[in-house]
Amino acid sequence: MKGAAAHPLVTDRLILRMFDAERDGESYAQVLGQDEVGRCLPKKGAYTPDESRRMMDFFIRGWQNHGFGTFAVQTKDGELIGHCGLNYVKDLDEVELLYAFSKETWGKGYATEAAQACVKDAFKRLHLNRLIGLIMPANQDSGKVLKKVGMVWEKDISLWNMELQYFSMSAEMDGRSQKHFKYES
């Protein structure tokens, strides 16, 4: 499955699609350039346009290397509002559900809607058996999203010079309040 291209996931309000480095560069830099967004990510602060570009390139390589990865998330009117998807965490030999959205979209349910689509895709199409979620303890809003998609807190861990909360779920746990989505080619 390596090198596979992503089929977009479409939810009620969102389109999750592959990043396009040229088209998305400026908009994505604006999202990750927000200090409030960056504070919840490994850098722990706003990302520069160059750092945002490297993050986008990392996500694109994920699709090429693993056949799954992280999507650009846009509203149906075409506004790029963040990212959501899967990331292979080599240090843990696990697949992580991750997401980040622009501050202006917080509290509107976009993270949960996108995460539900990614969880369903991971278990139904990719046939993964397990997913994890990693959050900084101060980011309990992200923990709420993980719980809404069916993850449970398992333990606290130290990883990448950070203290993190480790959530997980198995394919058998999937099915809680999953919204329907469709593949679009």
N, C-alpha and C positions, 0 to 999 in steps of 0.2 A: 504494500500500500504506500510505500515511500514515494514521494514525488507527486502524490495525488493532489489535484486541485480541489478546492472546497466548493461544494454546492452551497449557495446562499441559504440561510435559514430565514424564514419570514414569519414574524409574529403579528399580533394584532396591530402594533404600532411601529415595529422596527424591522430593519433589514440587516442581517449579519452577513458580511461578505468579506472576501479577501481584501487585504490592504492593497492599494495602488500607490506606490511610493511617490509618483509624480503628482497625482490628483489629490492625495490625502496629506501630503507633507505639511503644508501651512496650517490646515485645520487641526491636525493631530498635535502639532507643536503648541497650538493655543490651548488645547485640552491639558496636555501634560505640563504646560508652562504655568498653570495655576498652582500656587503654593499649597493650597488646601488639598488638591488632588495629589501632588507629589509627596506630601507629608505621609500619605498612606502607602507609598510605594518604597522600594528598597533605597532610593536616594534620600528619602525623607525631606524632600523639598522640591521646588519647581525645577523642571527639566529645561535645558536649553534646546533650541531648535535642532542642534546637532545630536544631542542625546535622545531627543524624540525620534529623530530619523533612525538612529541606531536601534532603538527599541522596535520600531516598525520593521526594520530589516531582520531583527531577531525573530519576530513573529512570522515573517514571510519564510525564513529559513526553517522554522518549525514545521510548516506544511511540507516543505521539500524533504526534510529529514525523517519525519515520522508519519506523514499522511494525515495528520490532524494538527490543529494549531489554534491560534487566536484570531478572531475576526475583528474587522473594523465594524463598529455599530453606528448605524445612521437611522434617523427617523425616516418615515416614508416620504417626507417632503425633501429628503436628500441631505439634511444637516448631519455631519459627522459629530457624534457626541461622546465617543469613547471606544473602548475595546472590551471584548469578552470572549472567552474560549478556553482552550486546553493548552497546557504546557507540560512537557515531560521534565520532571525534576530529577536530574541525574543523581544528585547527592542522596536522594531518598528512594530512587528507583520507583517513583510513583508519578501519576498523572494528576496535575493540579487544575482545578477550575479557578480562573482568575478574571478580574474585571477592574476597570477604572472608567469613571464617567465625569464629564465636566460638572463643575460645581452647580451651574445653573439647572442641571437636570436632577439633582439630588432630591429625594423625597417624592418622586413621581412614579416610582415602581419600575423604571427602565432596567435597573440592574437585576432585579428579580425576574423580570420578563425575559431578558436576554439569557440569564443564567439557567432558567428553566429549559429554554430551547437547547442550550448547549449540553445540559445533563441528559436530556432525552436523546439527543443525537449521539452522545458518547455511549449510552447503553444500548440503544436500538440499532443504530447504523454501524458504529465502530465495534460493538460487542465488548466494550471494556467491562471489567468486573467490579472496578472500584475507582472512586475519585476522592481526592483530598482538597481541602481548602486551607490556606494559610493566611492568618491575619495578625496584625500588630494588636496587642491587647487594648490599646487606646481607641481602636477603630471598631467599636461595637456595632455600628450601623452595618458594617460589612458582615459581621457575625450574624446579624439578623437575616441578611440575605441568604447566607449559607444555610441557616436553619429553615428558612422558608422553602428552599429547594430540597430539603430532606436530609441535610448533613447534621451530624451530631459532634459536639466537642469530644475529642478523645484524650488530648494531653497538651501540655505546654512543651515546646522544644526550643533549642538554640540552633539557628541555622544562618549562615551568611552574616555572622556577627550581629544577629538580631534575636531577640526573644519573641517567639511567635506562638499563637494558639493554633493547634492542629485539629482540623475537623475532617470527618470522613463520611462516606456513604458507600454502600455496595449496590450492585444492580438490583438485588432483591428488595432494597429499601426504596427504590425509585417508584414513582407513581403518585406521590403526594402532590396534589394541586397542580399537576402539570398542565400548562396551557398548550393548546394545539398549535402546530406550525406546519409549514409545508416546505418541501424542497423546491427550489426554483433553478432552472438551468439556463 
